[in-house]
Amino acid sequence: MKSLTTKLMIAAAALVAAGVVSAQTMTADIPFAFQTSGKVMAAGTYRVNLRGPLGTVTIQGVSVKGAVLARPITHIDRKEANAKLVFVCGRGPCSLVQAWPGYSEDGYLFSTPKRDRNEEASLSVVHLRPNAAD
């Protein structure tokens, strides 16, 4: 009987863990070309997984081809309730600079290409939404 109880507890823990992981996969409609990790991606709808191995963020095309694995350079020690991606935009494609999982968790900071100090730049925020299957 003790063995059965242990197996049931392990199975329940696995289901909870799977639910937490799937809750971290979201969808983003990115209306502009962007770059991260040295790869340029087209505007489109993307599936975003904010819980990859070693803190990586996976961005996989839904309406466009392609995927990229972005490794943050550090985390941002600030809590945000809403899931979002933040891009810095200037000349050329925008660059992913921050990712926020939401759920009052810390964010991630990404390396971006060096810009000319005279170049005007702006931030663009793309809000993430849960996948329809979640």
Salt bridges, closest charged atoms under 4 A:
ASP29 OD2 - ARG129 NH1 2.85
GLU80 OE2 - ARG78 NH2 3.10
GLU80 OE1 - LYS84 NZ 3.20
GLU105 OE1 - ARG51 NH2 1.65
ASP106 OD2 - HIS75 NE2 3.74
ASP106 OD1 - LYS79 NZ 2.79
GLU119 OE2 - ARG115 NH1 3.11
